[in-house]
Amino acid sequence: MPTILTKAQALVQELTTLMPTQYQQESLQALLGLFLEATGSPLPQYCQTFVRKCLESLS
């Protein structure tokens, strides 16, 4: 019987695959990571890609 963690991981994987672009997939993963951490401060392992991609899109 699958645990709640297994179900949650499957749901996140399914949501990620629904995103049409790599940028959207990375953004979703970054947002979910920050949400799940819930400390109020960004985590470098999630934010480096997200911030770099945002800055690239502005230039």
PDB file of N, CA, C and O in Angstrom:
ATOM      1  N   MET A   1       0.846  -1.186   0.000  1.00  0.00           N
ATOM      2  CA  MET A   1       0.000   0.000   0.000  1.00  0.00           C
ATOM      3  C   MET A   1       0.892   1.251   0.000  1.00  0.00           C
ATOM      4  O   MET A   1       1.781   1.373   0.843  1.00  0.00           O
ATOM      5  N   PRO A   2       0.662   2.173  -0.934  1.00  0.00           N
ATOM      6  CA  PRO A   2       1.501   3.373  -1.013  1.00  0.00           C
ATOM      7  C   PRO A   2       1.297   4.287   0.198  1.00  0.00           C
ATOM      8  O   PRO A   2       0.185   4.463   0.696  1.00  0.00           O
ATOM      9  N   THR A   3       2.389   4.846   0.639  1.00  0.00           N
ATOM     10  CA  THR A   3       2.323   5.792   1.751  1.00  0.00           C
ATOM     11  C   THR A   3       1.959   7.167   1.225  1.00  0.00           C
ATOM     12  O   THR A   3       1.925   7.394   0.016  1.00  0.00           O
ATOM     13  N   ILE A   4       1.688   8.077   2.140  1.00  0.00           N
ATOM     14  CA  ILE A   4       1.342   9.443   1.730  1.00  0.00           C
ATOM     15  C   ILE A   4       2.526  10.115   1.038  1.00  0.00           C
ATOM     16  O   ILE A   4       2.339  10.922   0.128  1.00  0.00           O
ATOM     17  N   LEU A   5       3.741   9.782   1.468  1.00  0.00           N
ATOM     18  CA  LEU A   5       4.931  10.344   0.826  1.00  0.00           C
ATOM     19  C   LEU A   5       5.036   9.878  -0.622  1.00  0.00           C
ATOM     20  O   LEU A   5       5.354  10.667  -1.511  1.00  0.00           O
ATOM     21  N   THR A   6       4.773   8.617  -0.853  1.00  0.00           N
ATOM     22  CA  THR A   6       4.805   8.079  -2.212  1.00  0.00           C
ATOM     23  C   THR A   6       3.751   8.750  -3.086  1.00  0.00           C
ATOM     24  O   THR A   6       4.016   9.093  -4.238  1.00  0.00           O
ATOM     25  N   LYS A   7       2.567   8.934  -2.535  1.00  0.00           N
ATOM     26  CA  LYS A   7       1.495   9.602  -3.287  1.00  0.00           C
ATOM     27  C   LYS A   7       1.854  11.053  -3.581  1.00  0.00           C
ATOM     28  O   LYS A   7       1.601  11.546  -4.680  1.00  0.00           O
ATOM     29  N   ALA A   8       2.445  11.741  -2.599  1.00  0.00           N
ATOM     30  CA  ALA A   8       2.834  13.138  -2.789  1.00  0.00           C
ATOM     31  C   ALA A   8       3.916  13.258  -3.849  1.00  0.00           C
ATOM     32  O   ALA A   8       3.868  14.161  -4.684  1.00  0.00           O
ATOM     33  N   GLN A   9       4.893  12.356  -3.823  1.00  0.00           N
ATOM     34  CA  GLN A   9       5.950  12.384  -4.830  1.00  0.00           C
ATOM     35  C   GLN A   9       5.389  12.130  -6.229  1.00  0.00           C
ATOM     36  O   GLN A   9       5.814  12.761  -7.197  1.00  0.00           O
ATOM     37  N   ALA A  10       4.456  11.224  -6.330  1.00  0.00           N
ATOM     38  CA  ALA A  10       3.835  10.944  -7.625  1.00  0.00           C
ATOM     39  C   ALA A  10       3.044  12.149  -8.126  1.00  0.00           C
ATOM     40  O   ALA A  10       3.069  12.457  -9.318  1.00  0.00           O
ATOM     41  N   LEU A  11       2.349  12.825  -7.227  1.00  0.00           N
ATOM     42  CA  LEU A  11       1.588  14.013  -7.603  1.00  0.00           C
ATOM     43  C   LEU A  11       2.504  15.129  -8.095  1.00  0.00           C
ATOM     44  O   LEU A  11       2.221  15.765  -9.111  1.00  0.00           O
ATOM     45  N   VAL A  12       3.595  15.366  -7.381  1.00  0.00           N
ATOM     46  CA  VAL A  12       4.550  16.406  -7.799  1.00  0.00           C
ATOM     47  C   VAL A  12       5.145  16.044  -9.150  1.00  0.00           C
ATOM     48  O   VAL A  12       5.288  16.910 -10.012  1.00  0.00           O
ATOM     49  N   GLN A  13       5.490  14.788  -9.346  1.00  0.00           N
ATOM     50  CA  GLN A  13       6.041  14.355 -10.632  1.00  0.00           C
ATOM     51  C   GLN A  13       5.034  14.571 -11.759  1.00  0.00           C
ATOM     52  O   GLN A  13       5.395  15.034 -12.842  1.00  0.00           O
ATOM     53  N   GLU A  14       3.784  14.239 -11.503  1.00  0.00           N
ATOM     54  CA  GLU A  14       2.753  14.411 -12.526  1.00  0.00           C
ATOM     55  C   GLU A  14       2.539  15.891 -12.838  1.00  0.00           C
ATOM     56  O   GLU A  14       2.415  16.264 -14.005  1.00  0.00           O
ATOM     57  N   LEU A  15       2.495  16.728 -11.817  1.00  0.00           N
ATOM     58  CA  LEU A  15       2.331  18.166 -12.035  1.00  0.00           C
ATOM     59  C   LEU A  15       3.504  18.733 -12.828  1.00  0.00           C
ATOM     60  O   LEU A  15       3.317  19.568 -13.713  1.00  0.00           O
ATOM     61  N   THR A  16       4.695  18.283 -12.511  1.00  0.00           N
ATOM     62  CA  THR A  16       5.881  18.770 -13.214  1.00  0.00           C
ATOM     63  C   THR A  16       5.833  18.398 -14.692  1.00  0.00           C
ATOM     64  O   THR A  16       6.194  19.205 -15.549  1.00  0.00           O
ATOM     65  N   THR A  17       5.390  17.188 -14.991  1.00  0.00           N
ATOM     66  CA  THR A  17       5.343  16.774 -16.395  1.00  0.00           C
ATOM     67  C   THR A  17       4.260  17.506 -17.186  1.00  0.00           C
ATOM     68  O   THR A  17       4.307  17.534 -18.416  1.00  0.00           O
ATOM     69  N   LEU A  18       3.295  18.091 -16.501  1.00  0.00           N
ATOM     70  CA  LEU A  18       2.246  18.851 -17.188  1.00  0.00           C
ATOM     71  C   LEU A  18       2.723  20.228 -17.641  1.00  0.00           C
ATOM     72  O   LEU A  18       2.101  20.846 -18.505  1.00  0.00           O
ATOM     73  N   MET A  19       3.819  20.708 -17.065  1.00  0.00           N
ATOM     74  CA  MET A  19       4.348  22.015 -17.446  1.00  0.00           C
ATOM     75  C   MET A  19       4.975  21.901 -18.836  1.00  0.00           C
ATOM     76  O   MET A  19       5.804  21.020 -19.062  1.00  0.00           O
ATOM     77  N   PRO A  20       4.597  22.773 -19.767  1.00  0.00           N
ATOM     78  CA  PRO A  20       5.059  22.626 -21.156  1.00  0.00           C
ATOM     79  C   PRO A  20       6.530  22.979 -21.394  1.00  0.00           C
ATOM     80  O   PRO A  20       7.126  22.480 -22.349  1.00  0.00           O
ATOM     81  N   THR A  21       7.122  23.813 -20.563  1.00  0.00           N
ATOM     82  CA  THR A  21       8.520  24.200 -20.805  1.00  0.00           C
ATOM     83  C   THR A  21       9.391  23.838 -19.609  1.00  0.00           C
ATOM     84  O   THR A  21       8.908  23.670 -18.489  1.00  0.00           O
ATOM     85  N   GLN A  22      10.684  23.725 -19.876  1.00  0.00           N
ATOM     86  CA  GLN A  22      11.657  23.432 -18.817  1.00  0.00           C
ATOM     87  C   GLN A  22      11.635  24.548 -17.763  1.00  0.00           C
ATOM     88  O   GLN A  22      11.729  24.281 -16.565  1.00  0.00           O
ATOM     89  N   TYR A  23      11.513  25.788 -18.217  1.00  0.00           N
ATOM     90  CA  TYR A  23      11.460  26.936 -17.307  1.00  0.00           C
ATOM     91  C   TYR A  23      10.291  26.795 -16.330  1.00  0.00           C
ATOM     92  O   TYR A  23      10.452  27.018 -15.130  1.00  0.00           O
ATOM     93  N   GLN A  24       9.125  26.429 -16.843  1.00  0.00           N
ATOM     94  CA  GLN A  24       7.954  26.267 -15.978  1.00  0.00           C
ATOM     95  C   GLN A  24       8.131  25.094 -15.013  1.00  0.00           C
ATOM     96  O   GLN A  24       7.692  25.162 -13.865  1.00  0.00           O
ATOM     97  N   GLN A  25       8.761  24.038 -15.470  1.00  0.00           N
ATOM     98  CA  GLN A  25       9.019  22.904 -14.592  1.00  0.00           C
ATOM     99  C   GLN A  25       9.940  23.300 -13.449  1.00  0.00           C
ATOM    100  O   GLN A  25       9.687  22.954 -12.295  1.00  0.00           O
ATOM    101  N   GLU A  26      11.011  24.027 -13.766  1.00  0.00           N
ATOM    102  CA  GLU A  26      11.953  24.460 -12.739  1.00  0.00           C
ATOM    103  C   GLU A  26      11.303  25.465 -11.787  1.00  0.00           C
ATOM    104  O   GLU A  26      11.556  25.435 -10.582  1.00  0.00           O
ATOM    105  N   SER A  27      10.477  26.342 -12.320  1.00  0.00           N
ATOM    106  CA  SER A  27       9.782  27.317 -11.484  1.00  0.00           C
ATOM    107  C   SER A  27       8.832  26.616 -10.510  1.00  0.00           C
ATOM    108  O   SER A  27       8.775  26.971  -9.333  1.00  0.00           O
ATOM    109  N   LEU A  28       8.093  25.628 -10.998  1.00  0.00           N
ATOM    110  CA  LEU A  28       7.186  24.875 -10.140  1.00  0.00           C
ATOM    111  C   LEU A  28       7.956  24.156  -9.045  1.00  0.00           C
ATOM    112  O   LEU A  28       7.550  24.171  -7.883  1.00  0.00           O
ATOM    113  N   GLN A  29       9.049  23.536  -9.404  1.00  0.00           N
ATOM    114  CA  GLN A  29       9.859  22.836  -8.406  1.00  0.00           C
ATOM    115  C   GLN A  29      10.415  23.810  -7.368  1.00  0.00           C
ATOM    116  O   GLN A  29      10.462  23.489  -6.181  1.00  0.00           O
ATOM    117  N   ALA A  30      10.833  24.989  -7.805  1.00  0.00           N
ATOM    118  CA  ALA A  30      11.343  25.987  -6.867  1.00  0.00           C
ATOM    119  C   ALA A  30      10.251  26.462  -5.916  1.00  0.00           C
ATOM    120  O   ALA A  30      10.471  26.567  -4.709  1.00  0.00           O
ATOM    121  N   LEU A  31       9.079  26.745  -6.462  1.00  0.00           N
ATOM    122  CA  LEU A  31       7.972  27.207  -5.619  1.00  0.00           C
ATOM    123  C   LEU A  31       7.516  26.134  -4.638  1.00  0.00           C
ATOM    124  O   LEU A  31       7.256  26.427  -3.471  1.00  0.00           O
ATOM    125  N   LEU A  32       7.421  24.905  -5.103  1.00  0.00           N
ATOM    126  CA  LEU A  32       7.038  23.819  -4.209  1.00  0.00           C
ATOM    127  C   LEU A  32       8.089  23.600  -3.124  1.00  0.00           C
ATOM    128  O   LEU A  32       7.756  23.337  -1.969  1.00  0.00           O
ATOM    129  N   GLY A  33       9.341  23.709  -3.501  1.00  0.00           N
ATOM    130  CA  GLY A  33      10.413  23.561  -2.517  1.00  0.00           C
ATOM    131  C   GLY A  33      10.346  24.624  -1.437  1.00  0.00           C
ATOM    132  O   GLY A  33      10.502  24.322  -0.254  1.00  0.00           O
ATOM    133  N   LEU A  34      10.117  25.859  -1.835  1.00  0.00           N
ATOM    134  CA  LEU A  34      10.000  26.941  -0.858  1.00  0.00           C
ATOM    135  C   LEU A  34       8.754  26.778  -0.004  1.00  0.00           C
ATOM    136  O   LEU A  34       8.786  27.034   1.199  1.00  0.00           O
ATOM    137  N   PHE A  35       7.672  26.358  -0.611  1.00  0.00           N
ATOM    138  CA  PHE A  35       6.438  26.132   0.125  1.00  0.00           C
ATOM    139  C   PHE A  35       6.605  25.022   1.160  1.00  0.00           C
ATOM    140  O   PHE A  35       6.176  25.162   2.305  1.00  0.00           O
ATOM    141  N   LEU A  36       7.219  23.938   0.756  1.00  0.00           N
ATOM    142  CA  LEU A  36       7.389  22.807   1.666  1.00  0.00           C
ATOM    143  C   LEU A  36       8.373  23.111   2.786  1.00  0.00           C
ATOM    144  O   LEU A  36       8.229  22.595   3.894  1.00  0.00           O
ATOM    145  N   GLU A  37       9.360  23.934   2.509  1.00  0.00           N
ATOM    146  CA  GLU A  37      10.323  24.309   3.549  1.00  0.00           C
ATOM    147  C   GLU A  37       9.663  25.238   4.566  1.00  0.00           C
ATOM    148  O   GLU A  37       9.859  25.079   5.771  1.00  0.00           O
ATOM    149  N   ALA A  38       8.890  26.196   4.090  1.00  0.00           N
ATOM    150  CA  ALA A  38       8.076  27.102   4.919  1.00  0.00           C
ATOM    151  C   ALA A  38       8.841  27.803   6.024  1.00  0.00           C
ATOM    152  O   ALA A  38       8.331  27.946   7.136  1.00  0.00           O
ATOM    153  N   THR A  39      10.062  28.243   5.734  1.00  0.00           N
ATOM    154  CA  THR A  39      10.818  28.992   6.743  1.00  0.00           C
ATOM    155  C   THR A  39      10.767  30.490   6.492  1.00  0.00           C
ATOM    156  O   THR A  39      11.171  31.283   7.343  1.00  0.00           O
ATOM    157  N   GLY A  40      10.278  30.869   5.342  1.00  0.00           N
ATOM    158  CA  GLY A  40      10.218  32.291   5.026  1.00  0.00           C
ATOM    159  C   GLY A  40      11.457  32.801   4.324  1.00  0.00           C
ATOM    160  O   GLY A  40      11.492  33.956   3.900  1.00  0.00           O
ATOM    161  N   SER A  41      12.468  31.974   4.191  1.00  0.00           N
ATOM    162  CA  SER A  41      13.674  32.385   3.478  1.00  0.00           C
ATOM    163  C   SER A  41      13.947  31.406   2.345  1.00  0.00           C
ATOM    164  O   SER A  41      13.702  30.208   2.490  1.00  0.00           O
ATOM    165  N   PRO A  42      14.454  31.904   1.212  1.00  0.00           N
ATOM    166  CA  PRO A  42      14.682  31.036   0.060  1.00  0.00           C
ATOM    167  C   PRO A  42      15.841  30.070   0.297  1.00  0.00           C
ATOM    168  O   PRO A  42      16.790  30.378   1.018  1.00  0.00           O
ATOM    169  N   LEU A  43      15.744  28.918  -0.316  1.00  0.00           N
ATOM    170  CA  LEU A  43      16.814  27.934  -0.244  1.00  0.00           C
ATOM    171  C   LEU A  43      17.683  28.051  -1.490  1.00  0.00           C
ATOM    172  O   LEU A  43      17.159  28.077  -2.604  1.00  0.00           O
ATOM    173  N   PRO A  44      18.989  28.121  -1.324  1.00  0.00           N
ATOM    174  CA  PRO A  44      19.865  28.289  -2.491  1.00  0.00           C
ATOM    175  C   PRO A  44      19.704  27.202  -3.549  1.00  0.00           C
ATOM    176  O   PRO A  44      19.757  27.503  -4.741  1.00  0.00           O
ATOM    177  N   GLN A  45      19.511  25.962  -3.151  1.00  0.00           N
ATOM    178  CA  GLN A  45      19.431  24.905  -4.152  1.00  0.00           C
ATOM    179  C   GLN A  45      18.205  25.049  -5.039  1.00  0.00           C
ATOM    180  O   GLN A  45      18.200  24.530  -6.155  1.00  0.00           O
ATOM    181  N   TYR A  46      17.169  25.735  -4.582  1.00  0.00           N
ATOM    182  CA  TYR A  46      15.986  25.957  -5.403  1.00  0.00           C
ATOM    183  C   TYR A  46      16.058  27.299  -6.118  1.00  0.00           C
ATOM    184  O   TYR A  46      15.580  27.422  -7.246  1.00  0.00           O
ATOM    185  N   CYS A  47      16.636  28.283  -5.495  1.00  0.00           N
ATOM    186  CA  CYS A  47      16.563  29.648  -6.011  1.00  0.00           C
ATOM    187  C   CYS A  47      17.618  29.987  -7.057  1.00  0.00           C
ATOM    188  O   CYS A  47      17.398  30.892  -7.862  1.00  0.00           O
ATOM    189  N   GLN A  48      18.734  29.306  -7.075  1.00  0.00           N
ATOM    190  CA  GLN A  48      19.779  29.653  -8.031  1.00  0.00           C
ATOM    191  C   GLN A  48      19.266  29.568  -9.463  1.00  0.00           C
ATOM    192  O   GLN A  48      19.434  30.511 -10.236  1.00  0.00           O
ATOM    193  N   THR A  49      18.659  28.479  -9.817  1.00  0.00           N
ATOM    194  CA  THR A  49      18.147  28.299 -11.175  1.00  0.00           C
ATOM    195  C   THR A  49      16.999  29.258 -11.437  1.00  0.00           C
ATOM    196  O   THR A  49      16.935  29.886 -12.494  1.00  0.00           O
ATOM    197  N   PHE A  50      16.105  29.368 -10.488  1.00  0.00           N
ATOM    198  CA  PHE A  50      14.927  30.208 -10.644  1.00  0.00           C
ATOM    199  C   PHE A  50      15.321  31.667 -10.878  1.00  0.00           C
ATOM    200  O   PHE A  50      14.824  32.299 -11.810  1.00  0.00           O
ATOM    201  N   VAL A  51      16.205  32.202 -10.044  1.00  0.00           N
ATOM    202  CA  VAL A  51      16.622  33.606 -10.169  1.00  0.00           C
ATOM    203  C   VAL A  51      17.398  33.812 -11.467  1.00  0.00           C
ATOM    204  O   VAL A  51      17.175  34.800 -12.167  1.00  0.00           O
ATOM    205  N   ARG A  52      18.303  32.897 -11.796  1.00  0.00           N
ATOM    206  CA  ARG A  52      19.093  33.035 -13.025  1.00  0.00           C
ATOM    207  C   ARG A  52      18.175  33.058 -14.241  1.00  0.00           C
ATOM    208  O   ARG A  52      18.355  33.882 -15.138  1.00  0.00           O
ATOM    209  N   LYS A  53      17.197  32.164 -14.279  1.00  0.00           N
ATOM    210  CA  LYS A  53      16.265  32.110 -15.412  1.00  0.00           C
ATOM    211  C   LYS A  53      15.430  33.383 -15.483  1.00  0.00           C
ATOM    212  O   LYS A  53      15.171  33.893 -16.573  1.00  0.00           O
ATOM    213  N   CYS A  54      15.006  33.900 -14.332  1.00  0.00           N
ATOM    214  CA  CYS A  54      14.229  35.141 -14.329  1.00  0.00           C
ATOM    215  C   CYS A  54      15.044  36.299 -14.873  1.00  0.00           C
ATOM    216  O   CYS A  54      14.547  37.095 -15.670  1.00  0.00           O
ATOM    217  N   LEU A  55      16.290  36.394 -14.446  1.00  0.00           N
ATOM    218  CA  LEU A  55      17.146  37.479 -14.913  1.00  0.00           C
ATOM    219  C   LEU A  55      17.433  37.345 -16.406  1.00  0.00           C
ATOM    220  O   LEU A  55      17.493  38.347 -17.118  1.00  0.00           O
ATOM    221  N   GLU A  56      17.608  36.118 -16.881  1.00  0.00           N
ATOM    222  CA  GLU A  56      17.849  35.902 -18.298  1.00  0.00           C
ATOM    223  C   GLU A  56      16.643  36.318 -19.137  1.00  0.00           C
ATOM    224  O   GLU A  56      16.798  36.828 -20.247  1.00  0.00           O
ATOM    225  N   SER A  57      15.454  36.101 -18.608  1.00  0.00           N
ATOM    226  CA  SER A  57      14.259  36.442 -19.369  1.00  0.00           C
ATOM    227  C   SER A  57      14.066  37.962 -19.474  1.00  0.00           C
ATOM    228  O   SER A  57      13.403  38.448 -20.390  1.00  0.00           O
ATOM    229  N   LEU A  58      14.651  38.701 -18.527  1.00  0.00           N
ATOM    230  CA  LEU A  58      14.525  40.157 -18.556  1.00  0.00           C
ATOM    231  C   LEU A  58      15.509  40.807 -19.518  1.00  0.00           C
ATOM    232  O   LEU A  58      15.278  41.927 -19.972  1.00  0.00           O
ATOM    233  N   SER A  59      16.591  40.129 -19.831  1.00  0.00           N
ATOM    234  CA  SER A  59      17.612  40.740 -20.702  1.00  0.00           C
ATOM    235  C   SER A  59      17.376  40.455 -22.164  1.00  0.00           C
ATOM    236  O   SER A  59      18.148  40.901 -23.013  1.00  0.00           O
TER     237      SER A  59
END
